[in-house]
């Protein structure tokens, strides 16, 4: 894994111009790009060197990234994009990547607040996937690679 991480680190550094172009296309101003590039590199490196990140990214049959769904919630048609979903040991996982972090302060309180903040959105994702496969239990995870943070709960 160290060789792969070093290789990916080199790739990430070589891809800086592509990342810079993508950020510019998203409307990021020139004063913010350097910090966001550093943050992106840190998040990617954490995701491949952290056991949780490797577990999330591991290849699995039927796994989906950026899984787009359209469905009706409360009588209104909505579009959703699930960052990552897969089934492992009979449980469907719905993972949402977050780029936020808590510098200083109470890390656990920050993560608990994030669960409150995203519970409804993630519940909608779970409802959509439950409609497709009602028999499979669902767990939800929020993954913060910048701060190596993780919170999970049953849907």
PyMOL commands that set and color helices and strands:
alter all, ss='L'
color gray80, all
select helices_A, chain A and resi 2-14+16-25+30-49+51-57+107-132
alter helices_A, ss='H'
color red, helices_A
select strands_A, chain A and resi 64-73+76-88+91-97+137-144+149-154
alter strands_A, ss='S'
color yellow, strands_A
deselect
rebuild
show_as cartoon
